[in-house]
Every structure is written in structure tokens, then in C-alpha cells.
Amino acid sequence: MRVPIPVRVIPAMATRAWFTPPPLSERRRQLWEQSLEETEPITVDFDGRPLNGFRYGGGPLVFLVHGWGGRAAQMGQLARSVADQGFTVVAIDFPGHGDQKWDTSDIFQMSSALNQLVAQFGAPRAVIAHSLGAMAVVYAFQSAMPERVVLLAPMLDINEALDTFAGRARLMPWTAASLKKRLRRFCGDSWAILAAGTDTDFGAADVLVVHDPDDPDTKFESSAVLAAVRDRTSLVVANSRGHNGVLADGEVAEAVGRFLLGVVPEAKESPRSF
């Protein structure tokens, strides 16, 4: 990852980079959009600007939530699999991630977009979240979590996200420290929710966590600890799927489908693996 020197050494530039979702290549865009055939396009209003997405299937409502730098289309294959199990699947591009005119985004905008999705389509029976999308779900549904929550390679601790960002951007120590101070001011009292990690409150929801032990973007260890310490939480070890590969894997989709249909493993049994 080639990072401009100003981003590495100037806190204001690093902060700007933190709030800027990475660009999407045209090749990846076309690949993801191929999975949206037969889905119904939808639009959700967000402060007067449209957030595009799709709806597919029929039955109880399930939200698909992409992560930082992702798109709704990225989860198209998973959406089809879930819909085939008898669910209505809805997903949107978060602010700053689709074709909107603004460049930056943040976890609060992502959470607000989920609230708009609820306002338009109703509260979901379940939610499936990838990567940083898991944190957006926690914040958006902190007062009323859906019955079932699926976390795919989740990021639940803003401190871990900062460490990953600082390492990849090769931030100087003072730049990383200043960025964290700026973000703490930006988040205010919400910092405790965003930094809860393995202590994240999912209410009474049944939770399924799917993670590759060699995921380079989010820590498998955090998922394993969450599954070990929280009741009503199960872990599937998705070997060799990678960070994004869990979204397009048939065995992962099958495990998610069983979970949504109510086949919930005992919380403390040995993790399933494939």
C-alpha cells in the first residue's frame, strides 16, 4: 500500500484519509454487480440524497450490511442464498460508498442509513453484517437488536480498526496518537460503544460469527473470544476464505441459512470448521 508522505506525518491528512472510503475498481464493481440479476433495485433517502440498493425474495426481513469500502452488490450471492431459504433480503450502499456525491463517511452515517432502512421497510428479523458493518449494526440497533445477528469477519472495536489503519498507512507514532485523540473527540460518549469489542452488547439476540483464522483485516482472536464469553453465540471457523471470501462462499451461505432458520448450535460447543 503506497501512502503519500503527508498522510503519514500530518494528523489532519491522516484524519481525512480515515474518513474516506477506499475507491472501488471498475473490475470489482462489474464482478459484484453480476450477482444482482433478478433483484429489485431500491432507493433510500438519506438527508435528501439517494442510497441505492436492492431487495430480493419473500418472507421475513433480513438486512445485509456491507463493511468499510464495500457495496451492497458485494453481498449479492449471499443475498440469493438467504432469499432461497424463504427470506426477504434488503441491502443498500452506505453514504460515501456508492454513486453519491460526497467523499467521506463515518460509522454514525452508516448507522443512520440503517435507521432509514428500518423506517422504510420495517424492523428486520435478522441482520447479516460484514467487517466494520458489524459496528454500524451495534450502534444502530443498540436499543432493539434483531432476533438473530450474523457477523462475517467482524470489526467490533474501533481501537483495533485504528491499529490496522495506522499499520497499513504507516503512520508516524505521533500521527497515530493524534488521530486517535481526534476520533475520541469526534465520537464523544459513543466511544465506549464503538470500543466494546468482545464486551459488545447484543441484547438477547442469537449471534453467529463466521471468521477465517488467517483474515488479514480483522482479528479472528476477537471473534473467538466473543463466542467463548457470550451466551447464545456460536463460531464457525471459515478456513482459507479470507476477509471478503466469506461473502461468496457456498458453505458459509449454507451455515448462515441454517442459523436464520433456527438451527442454532449450543453456545459453548466446539466451533464448527470447514
Backbone hydrogen bonds in HBPLUS format (Angstrom, degrees):
<---DONOR---> <-ACCEPTOR-->    atom                        ^
c    i                          cat <-CA-CA->   ^        H-A-AA   ^      H-
h    n   atom  resd res      DA  || num        DHA   H-A  angle D-A-AA Bond
n    s   type  num  typ     dist DA aas  dist angle  dist       angle   num
A0007-VAL N   A0004-PRO O   3.09 MM   3  5.59 128.6  2.37 111.6 123.6     1
A0008-ARG N   A0005-ILE O   2.98 MM   3  5.14 121.5  2.33 102.3 117.4     2
A0009-VAL N   A0005-ILE O   3.14 MM   4  6.37 140.9  2.30 153.7 164.6     3
A0010-ILE N   A0006-PRO O   2.84 MM   4  5.38 154.5  1.90 147.2 151.4     4
A0172-MET N   A0008-ARG O   2.99 MM 164  5.82 173.9  2.00 151.1 149.1     5
A0013-MET N   A0010-ILE O   3.01 MM   3  5.42 123.4  2.34 111.4 125.2     6
A0014-ALA N   A0010-ILE O   3.03 MM   4  6.32 158.0  2.08 155.9 163.0     7
A0015-THR N   A0011-PRO O   2.84 MM   4  6.04 153.8  1.91 151.0 158.0     8
A0016-ARG N   A0012-ALA O   3.08 MM   4  6.29 154.3  2.14 139.7 146.1     9
A0017-ALA N   A0013-MET O   2.98 MM   4  6.24 157.8  2.03 146.9 152.8    10
A0018-TRP N   A0014-ALA O   2.90 MM   4  6.16 149.3  2.00 145.0 153.5    11
A0019-PHE N   A0015-THR O   3.22 MM   4  6.51 150.7  2.31 147.7 153.6    12
A0020-THR N   A0017-ALA O   3.17 MM   3  5.10 162.5  2.20 104.3 109.2    13
A0105-SER N   A0019-PHE O   2.81 MM  86  5.49 150.8  1.89 152.2 162.2    14
A0029-ARG N   A0025-SER O   2.95 MM   4  6.20 158.6  2.00 150.4 157.2    15
A0030-GLN N   A0026-GLU O   2.98 MM   4  6.16 166.5  2.00 149.5 152.0    16
A0031-LEU N   A0027-ARG O   3.02 MM   4  6.22 155.9  2.08 145.3 152.4    17
A0032-TRP N   A0028-ARG O   2.92 MM   4  6.12 165.4  1.94 154.8 157.6    18
A0033-GLU N   A0029-ARG O   2.95 MM   4  6.12 163.0  1.98 153.5 158.7    19
A0034-GLN N   A0030-GLN O   3.23 MM   4  6.33 130.7  2.48 139.4 149.3    20
A0035-SER N   A0032-TRP O   3.09 MM   3  5.82 155.2  2.15 117.9 124.0    21
A0036-LEU N   A0033-GLU O   3.15 MM   3  5.41 166.9  2.17 111.7 115.0    22
A0039-THR N   A0036-LEU O   3.09 MM   3  5.48 161.4  2.12 128.9 132.1    23
A0040-GLU N   A0055-ARG O   2.80 MM  15  5.04 171.5  1.81 164.5 161.5    24
A0055-ARG N   A0040-GLU O   2.74 MM  15  5.04 144.5  1.87 140.8 153.0    25
A0042-ILE N   A0053-GLY O   3.04 MM  11  5.16 160.2  2.08 116.9 117.5    26
A0053-GLY N   A0042-ILE O   3.01 MM  11  5.16 144.9  2.14 147.9 143.0    27
A0044-VAL N   A0051-LEU O   2.88 MM   7  5.04 159.4  1.92 141.5 148.4    28
A0051-LEU N   A0044-VAL O   2.76 MM   7  5.04 147.8  1.87 144.0 155.1    29
A0046-PHE N   A0049-ARG O   2.74 MM   3  5.11 154.6  1.80 146.8 155.8    30
A0049-ARG N   A0046-PHE O   2.97 MM   3  5.11 159.0  2.02 108.5 115.4    31
A0093-ASP N   A0052-ASN O   2.77 MM  41  5.75 155.9  1.83 165.2 168.0    32
A0054-PHE N   A0091-ALA O   2.87 MM  37  5.61 149.2  1.97 152.6 161.8    33
A0091-ALA N   A0054-PHE O   3.07 MM  37  5.61 156.9  2.13 158.9 163.5    34
A0056-TYR N   A0089-VAL O   2.89 MM  33  5.21 145.8  2.01 145.8 154.4    35
A0089-VAL N   A0056-TYR O   2.76 MM  33  5.21 170.0  1.77 163.1 163.6    36
A0088-THR N   A0060-PRO O   2.88 MM  28  5.74 162.9  1.91 135.7 141.5    37
A0125-ARG N   A0061-LEU O   2.76 MM  64  5.46 145.0  1.88 140.4 149.8    38
A0126-ALA N   A0061-LEU O   3.40 MM  65  6.87 154.2  2.47 149.1 155.2    39
A0062-VAL N   A0088-THR O   2.81 MM  26  6.03 150.3  1.89 171.1 171.4    40
A0090-VAL N   A0062-VAL O   2.98 MM  28  6.35 154.3  2.05 162.6 168.9    41
A0063-PHE N   A0126-ALA O   3.12 MM  63  6.60 155.5  2.18 146.5 148.6    42
A0128-ILE N   A0063-PHE O   2.80 MM  65  6.16 161.9  1.83 163.7 169.8    43
A0064-LEU N   A0090-VAL O   2.96 MM  26  6.17 158.9  2.01 154.6 157.0    44
A0065-VAL N   A0128-ILE O   2.80 MM  63  6.05 157.0  1.85 164.5 165.3    45
A0130-HIS N   A0065-VAL O   2.95 MM  65  6.22 156.9  2.00 169.1 173.6    46
A0070-GLY N   A0067-GLY O   3.00 MM   3  5.22 159.8  2.05 127.6 127.8    47
A0074-GLN N   A0071-ARG O   3.13 MM   3  5.27 140.9  2.29 100.1 110.9    48
A0075-MET N   A0072-ALA O   2.99 MM   3  5.73 160.7  2.02 121.4 126.8    49
A0076-GLY N   A0073-ALA O   3.05 MM   3  5.05 158.6  2.10 116.4 114.4    50
A0079-ALA N   A0075-MET O   2.91 MM   4  6.10 151.7  1.99 148.8 157.8    51
A0080-ARG N   A0076-GLY O   3.08 MM   4  6.38 155.1  2.14 150.0 154.8    52
A0081-SER N   A0077-GLN O   3.20 MM   4  6.48 157.8  2.25 145.5 151.2    53
A0082-VAL N   A0078-LEU O   2.94 MM   4  6.20 162.5  1.97 156.1 160.3    54
A0083-ALA N   A0079-ALA O   2.87 MM   4  6.02 162.6  1.90 151.9 157.2    55
A0084-ASP N   A0080-ARG O   2.99 MM   4  6.14 147.1  2.10 142.1 150.5    56
A0085-GLN N   A0082-VAL O   2.98 MM   3  5.24 147.3  2.09 104.4 114.6    57
A0086-GLY N   A0083-ALA O   2.94 MM   3  5.31 162.4  1.97 114.5 118.4    58
A0097-HIS N   A0094-PHE O   2.95 MM   3  5.41 153.6  2.03 144.7 144.0    59
A0110-MET N   A0106-ASP O   3.08 MM   4  6.40 159.9  2.12 152.6 158.8    60
A0111-SER N   A0107-ILE O   2.96 MM   4  6.13 155.2  2.02 141.1 147.6    61
A0112-SER N   A0108-PHE O   2.89 MM   4  6.06 156.3  1.94 144.2 151.0    62
A0113-ALA N   A0109-GLN O   2.92 MM   4  6.12 149.5  2.01 146.1 154.1    63
A0114-LEU N   A0110-MET O   3.16 MM   4  6.52 146.7  2.28 141.0 149.5    64
A0115-ASN N   A0111-SER O   3.02 MM   4  6.41 149.4  2.12 145.6 154.3    65
A0116-GLN N   A0112-SER O   2.95 MM   4  6.30 146.4  2.07 144.5 153.6    66
A0117-LEU N   A0113-ALA O   2.96 MM   4  6.25 144.2  2.09 140.5 150.7    67
A0118-VAL N   A0114-LEU O   2.98 MM   4  6.35 150.0  2.08 146.6 154.1    68
A0119-ALA N   A0115-ASN O   2.98 MM   4  6.26 156.7  2.03 143.9 150.4    69
A0120-GLN N   A0116-GLN O   3.04 MM   4  6.25 142.9  2.18 142.2 151.1    70
A0121-PHE N   A0117-LEU O   2.89 MM   4  5.97 160.7  1.93 151.9 157.2    71
A0122-GLY N   A0118-VAL O   2.67 MM   4  4.51 144.8  1.79 129.5 136.0    72
A0127-VAL N   A0148-ARG O   3.12 MM  21  6.62 147.5  2.23 148.0 157.1    73
A0150-VAL N   A0127-VAL O   2.88 MM  23  6.26 166.4  1.90 159.4 163.4    74
A0129-ALA N   A0150-VAL O   2.85 MM  21  6.21 166.1  1.87 168.4 166.4    75
A0152-LEU N   A0129-ALA O   2.82 MM  23  6.05 175.4  1.82 165.3 166.6    76
A0133-GLY N   A0130-HIS O   2.83 MM   3  5.21 142.0  1.98 146.3 142.4    77
A0131-SER N   A0152-LEU O   3.01 MM  21  6.34 159.8  2.05 164.1 165.9    78
A0134-ALA N   A0131-SER O   3.05 MM   3  5.89 162.6  2.09 120.6 124.9    79
A0155-MET N   A0131-SER O   3.05 MM  24  5.01 148.9  2.15 115.3 106.1    80
A0135-MET N   A0132-LEU O   3.02 MM   3  5.37 129.0  2.28 105.7 117.5    81
A0136-ALA N   A0132-LEU O   3.33 MM   4  6.79 152.4  2.41 145.5 153.0    82
A0137-VAL N   A0133-GLY O   2.99 MM   4  6.27 150.8  2.08 145.5 153.0    83
A0138-VAL N   A0134-ALA O   3.03 MM   4  6.33 161.0  2.06 147.5 152.1    84
A0139-TYR N   A0135-MET O   3.06 MM   4  6.30 161.2  2.10 148.2 152.6    85
A0140-ALA N   A0136-ALA O   2.90 MM   4  6.01 161.8  1.93 148.8 154.4    86
A0141-PHE N   A0137-VAL O   2.90 MM   4  5.88 160.8  1.94 156.3 160.1    87
A0144-ALA N   A0141-PHE O   3.11 MM   3  5.19 137.7  2.30 101.4 113.4    88
A0206-ASP N   A0147-GLU O   2.98 MM  59  6.36 158.9  2.02 162.5 158.6    89
A0149-VAL N   A0206-ASP O   2.89 MM  57  6.27 155.6  1.95 161.5 168.1    90
A0208-LEU N   A0149-VAL O   2.89 MM  59  6.34 157.4  1.94 158.5 165.4    91
A0151-LEU N   A0208-LEU O   2.78 MM  57  6.16 165.7  1.80 164.9 169.8    92
A0210-VAL N   A0151-LEU O   2.85 MM  59  6.21 164.8  1.88 166.0 168.0    93
A0153-ALA N   A0210-VAL O   2.77 MM  57  6.07 170.8  1.78 171.6 174.3    94
A0197-GLY N   A0156-LEU O   3.10 MM  41  4.72 143.4  2.24 138.0 128.4    95
A0160-GLU N   A0157-ASP O   3.04 MM   3  5.42 123.2  2.38 106.7 119.5    96
A0161-ALA N   A0157-ASP O   3.14 MM   4  6.54 157.5  2.19 149.1 155.9    97
A0158-ILE N   A0194-LEU O   2.85 MM  36  5.67 149.1  1.94 132.6 142.7    98
A0162-LEU N   A0158-ILE O   2.88 MM   4  6.07 153.1  1.95 143.7 150.6    99
A0163-ASP N   A0159-ASN O   2.98 MM   4  6.23 157.5  2.03 146.2 152.0   100
A0164-THR N   A0160-GLU O   2.97 MM   4  6.22 160.9  2.01 151.6 156.3   101
A0165-PHE N   A0161-ALA O   2.95 MM   4  6.14 163.4  1.97 148.9 153.8   102
A0166-ALA N   A0162-LEU O   2.82 MM   4  5.95 168.5  1.83 155.5 158.8   103
A0167-GLY N   A0163-ASP O   2.99 MM   4  6.10 155.6  2.05 144.3 150.8   104
A0168-ARG N   A0164-THR O   3.03 MM   4  6.21 166.0  2.05 152.0 155.6   105
A0169-ALA N   A0165-PHE O   2.86 MM   4  5.92 156.9  1.91 152.7 159.6   106
A0170-ARG N   A0166-ALA O   2.96 MM   4  5.69 109.8  2.47 127.9 142.6   107
A0171-LEU N   A0166-ALA O   3.01 MM   5  5.13 157.5  2.06 144.0 150.4   108
A0170-ARG N   A0167-GLY O   3.24 MM   3  4.96 146.7  2.36  91.4 101.1   109
A0175-THR N   A0172-MET O   2.90 MM   3  5.14 121.0  2.25 105.4 121.6   110
A0176-ALA N   A0172-MET O   2.95 MM   4  6.27 160.3  1.99 163.7 170.0   111
A0177-ALA N   A0173-PRO O   2.99 MM   4  6.19 160.6  2.03 148.7 154.1   112
A0178-SER N   A0174-TRP O   2.96 MM   4  6.04 157.1  2.01 140.5 146.8   113
A0179-LEU N   A0175-THR O   2.89 MM   4  6.05 157.4  1.94 149.2 155.7   114
A0180-LYS N   A0176-ALA O   3.07 MM   4  6.31 158.3  2.12 147.0 152.0   115
A0181-LYS N   A0177-ALA O   3.14 MM   4  6.43 157.2  2.20 145.1 150.9   116
A0182-ARG N   A0178-SER O   2.94 MM   4  6.18 159.5  1.98 152.8 158.4   117
A0183-LEU N   A0179-LEU O   2.94 MM   4  6.17 157.2  1.99 151.0 157.2   118
A0184-ARG N   A0180-LYS O   2.91 MM   4  6.12 151.2  1.99 148.2 156.0   119
A0185-ARG N   A0181-LYS O   3.10 MM   4  6.36 154.7  2.16 145.8 151.9   120
A0186-PHE N   A0182-ARG O   2.96 MM   4  6.21 155.1  2.02 143.8 151.4   121
A0187-CYS N   A0183-LEU O   2.85 MM   4  6.01 156.7  1.91 150.1 155.2   122
A0188-GLY N   A0184-ARG O   2.93 MM   4  5.89 145.4  2.05 141.3 150.2   123
A0190-SER N   A0187-CYS O   3.09 MM   3  5.35 144.9  2.22 137.6 132.5   124
A0191-TRP N   A0188-GLY O   3.15 MM   3  5.89 169.4  2.16 120.5 123.7   125
A0193-ILE N   A0190-SER O   3.04 MM   3  5.44 126.8  2.33 107.9 120.8   126
A0194-LEU N   A0190-SER O   3.13 MM   4  6.46 162.7  2.16 156.4 161.5   127
A0195-ALA N   A0191-TRP O   2.87 MM   4  5.94 129.0  2.13 149.6 162.8   128
A0196-ALA N   A0193-ILE O   3.43 MM   3  5.32 167.8  2.44 105.1 106.0   129
A0199-ASP N   A0196-ALA O   2.96 MM   3  5.11 162.1  2.00 131.8 130.3   130
A0200-THR N   A0197-GLY O   3.06 MM   3  5.47 154.8  2.12 120.4 121.0   131
A0205-ALA N   A0202-PHE O   3.15 MM   3  5.88 160.3  2.19 142.6 144.3   132
A0207-VAL N   A0232-ARG O   2.88 MM  25  6.24 166.9  1.90 160.9 165.3   133
A0234-SER N   A0207-VAL O   2.93 MM  27  6.37 155.7  1.98 152.4 159.1   134
A0209-VAL N   A0234-SER O   2.79 MM  25  6.10 162.6  1.82 157.9 163.9   135
A0236-VAL N   A0209-VAL O   2.73 MM  27  6.12 158.9  1.78 164.9 171.2   136
A0211-HIS N   A0236-VAL O   3.12 MM  25  6.57 159.2  2.17 169.4 175.6   137
A0238-ALA N   A0211-HIS O   2.84 MM  27  5.37 156.7  1.90 125.3 130.5   138
A0215-ASP N   A0212-ASP O   2.99 MM   3  5.23 159.1  2.04 123.0 121.4   139
A0223-SER N   A0220-PHE O   2.99 MM   3  5.19 117.6  2.39 101.8 117.1   140
A0224-ALA N   A0220-PHE O   2.94 MM   4  6.27 157.2  1.99 156.7 163.9   141
A0225-VAL N   A0221-GLU O   2.95 MM   4  6.19 157.4  2.00 149.7 155.2   142
A0226-LEU N   A0222-SER O   3.00 MM   4  6.17 162.1  2.03 146.0 151.1   143
A0227-ALA N   A0223-SER O   3.03 MM   4  6.26 163.3  2.06 150.0 153.7   144
A0228-ALA N   A0224-ALA O   3.01 MM   4  6.18 140.5  2.17 138.5 149.6   145
A0228-ALA N   A0225-VAL O   3.04 MM   3  4.95 120.8  2.40  92.9 108.6   146
A0229-VAL N   A0225-VAL O   2.92 MM   4  6.08 153.4  1.99 159.2 164.3   147
A0230-ARG N   A0226-LEU O   3.04 MM   4  5.84 148.3  2.14 148.9 155.1   148
A0237-VAL N   A0272-ARG O   2.73 MM  35  6.03 175.2  1.73 154.0 154.4   149
A0274-PHE N   A0237-VAL O   3.12 MM  37  6.55 155.2  2.18 173.2 171.5   150
A0247-LEU N   A0244-ASN O   3.06 MM   3  5.78 161.9  2.10 120.0 125.4   151
A0248-ALA N   A0245-GLY O   3.16 MM   3  5.56 157.3  2.21 111.8 118.0   152
A0253-ALA N   A0249-ASP O   3.00 MM   4  6.24 164.0  2.03 152.5 157.2   153
A0254-GLU N   A0250-GLY O   2.94 MM   4  6.16 151.0  2.03 144.2 152.2   154
A0255-ALA N   A0251-GLU O   3.01 MM   4  6.24 159.9  2.05 146.5 151.1   155
A0256-VAL N   A0252-VAL O   2.90 MM   4  6.18 159.7  1.95 155.0 160.9   156
A0257-GLY N   A0253-ALA O   2.88 MM   4  6.04 158.1  1.92 146.8 153.0   157
A0258-ARG N   A0254-GLU O   3.01 MM   4  6.28 160.2  2.05 151.1 155.3   158
A0259-PHE N   A0255-ALA O   3.10 MM   4  6.28 158.1  2.15 144.6 150.6   159
A0260-LEU N   A0256-VAL O   2.97 MM   4  6.25 159.5  2.01 154.0 158.9   160
A0261-LEU N   A0257-GLY O   3.09 MM   4  6.27 140.6  2.25 142.5 153.0   161
A0263-VAL N   A0258-ARG O   2.91 MM   5  5.31 158.6  1.96 154.0 146.8   162
A0262-GLY N   A0259-PHE O   3.01 MM   3  5.21 159.2  2.05 106.4 112.5   163
A0264-VAL N   A0262-GLY O   3.05 MM   2  5.60 119.9  2.43 108.5  92.1   164
A0269-GLU N   A0266-GLU O   3.26 MM   3  5.55 172.2  2.26 114.0 116.2   165
